[in-house]
């Protein structure tokens, strides 16, 4: 038993561990952080994509060559996928929300998505589809679209017929 109540015997979840790590495949303490070019194959939005992450920081076993895919590695691959597909990044979505002065809740309601979905995009736990990325871009670019997409108060005839415009 430790006298110091602040001392913990286990590291908190996600805490950094010093290298080298023990390899789960060969059992040797030879896993070190490496930077390498990585060819990724990812299924997203119903399609398969192949792209290269030129400088992936990933733990690799020097003894057997096995790669260790951590949350940080996944985040790098997801960022590379977003870049490859030309999708808005979480930082760009946050900046756009701030620019148009909308909360996550307000934006989600107007877009017709769950607030939790928008939160997952912003927290990098999910990547938006191409269709929703397009909707986000139009929503953020045009005040008329933000006005027309009124959430619960939205005109139910929107898109059913041509807009009623007056011509001078």
SULVENQUI-V344429 format. One record per residue. N is the residue number from 1. SS is DSSP state (2 for helix, 1 for strand, 0 for the rest). OMEGA is omega in degrees with one decimal (none if undefined). Layout:
N_SS_OMEGA + N_SS_OMEGA
This chain:
1_0_179.3 + 2_0_179.3 + 3_0_-178.6 + 4_0_-178.3 + 5_0_179.7 + 6_0_-179.4 + 7_0_178.2 + 8_0_-177.6 + 9_0_179.8 + 10_0_176.0 + 11_0_175.6 + 12_0_179.1 + 13_0_177.9 + 14_0_-179.7 + 15_0_179.0 + 16_0_173.2 + 17_0_178.2 + 18_0_175.0 + 19_0_3.3 + 20_0_175.7 + 21_1_173.9 + 22_0_-179.3 + 23_0_178.2 + 24_0_-178.0 + 25_0_-176.5 + 26_0_176.8 + 27_0_-179.4 + 28_0_177.3 + 29_0_-175.2 + 30_0_-179.6 + 31_1_-179.5 + 32_1_178.4 + 33_1_-178.8 + 34_1_173.9 + 35_1_-177.0 + 36_1_173.8 + 37_1_-174.1 + 38_1_175.8 + 39_1_-176.6 + 40_1_172.3 + 41_1_-174.4 + 42_1_173.0 + 43_1_-179.6 + 44_1_174.2 + 45_0_176.0 + 46_0_-178.7 + 47_1_175.8 + 48_1_179.3 + 49_1_174.4 + 50_1_-179.4 + 51_1_-178.9 + 52_1_171.0 + 53_1_-170.7 + 54_1_-177.9 + 55_1_179.6 + 56_1_174.0 + 57_1_-172.8 + 58_1_173.4 + 59_1_-179.4 + 60_1_177.5 + 61_1_178.1 + 62_0_-177.4 + 63_0_-174.4 + 64_0_176.3 + 65_0_-179.3 + 66_0_177.0 + 67_1_178.7 + 68_1_-178.0 + 69_0_-180.0 + 70_0_176.0 + 71_2_179.2 + 72_2_177.9 + 73_2_178.1 + 74_2_179.9 + 75_2_178.2 + 76_2_179.8 + 77_2_177.6 + 78_2_178.2 + 79_2_178.3 + 80_2_176.9 + 81_2_177.2 + 82_2_-180.0 + 83_2_179.9 + 84_2_-177.8 + 85_2_-179.1 + 86_0_180.0 + 87_0_175.7 + 88_0_176.2 + 89_0_175.2 + 90_2_179.8 + 91_2_178.8 + 92_2_177.7 + 93_2_177.8 + 94_2_-179.4 + 95_2_179.0 + 96_2_176.7 + 97_2_179.2 + 98_2_-179.0 + 99_2_-178.4 + 100_0_174.5 + 101_0_176.7 + 102_0_172.3 + 103_0_175.6 + 104_2_-178.2 + 105_2_179.9 + 106_2_-179.2 + 107_2_179.9 + 108_2_179.7 + 109_2_-179.5 + 110_2_-179.6 + 111_2_-179.6 + 112_0_177.8 + 113_0_176.8 + 114_0_176.8 + 115_2_178.9 + 116_2_178.3 + 117_2_178.2 + 118_2_178.0 + 119_2_179.2 + 120_2_176.9 + 121_2_-177.7 + 122_2_179.6 + 123_0_176.6 + 124_0_176.5 + 125_0_177.9 + 126_0_177.5 + 127_0_-179.1 + 128_0_177.4 + 129_0_176.9 + 130_2_-178.3 + 131_2_-179.9 + 132_2_174.3 + 133_2_176.9 + 134_2_178.4 + 135_2_177.7 + 136_2_-178.2 + 137_2_179.2 + 138_2_179.4 + 139_2_-178.2 + 140_2_-175.3 + 141_2_-171.1 + 142_0_178.3 + 143_2_179.5 + 144_2_179.5 + 145_2_178.1 + 146_2_178.7 + 147_2_-177.5 + 148_2_178.3 + 149_0_-172.4 + 150_0_179.6 + 151_2_-177.4 + 152_2_-178.8 + 153_2_-176.9 + 154_0_177.3 + 155_0_-177.6 + 156_0_177.8 + 157_0_180.0 + 158_1_178.4 + 159_0_179.4 + 160_0_179.3 + 161_1_176.4 + 162_0_177.4 + 163_0_177.9 + 164_0_179.8 + 165_0_174.9 + 166_0_178.8 + 167_0_-178.2 + 168_0_none
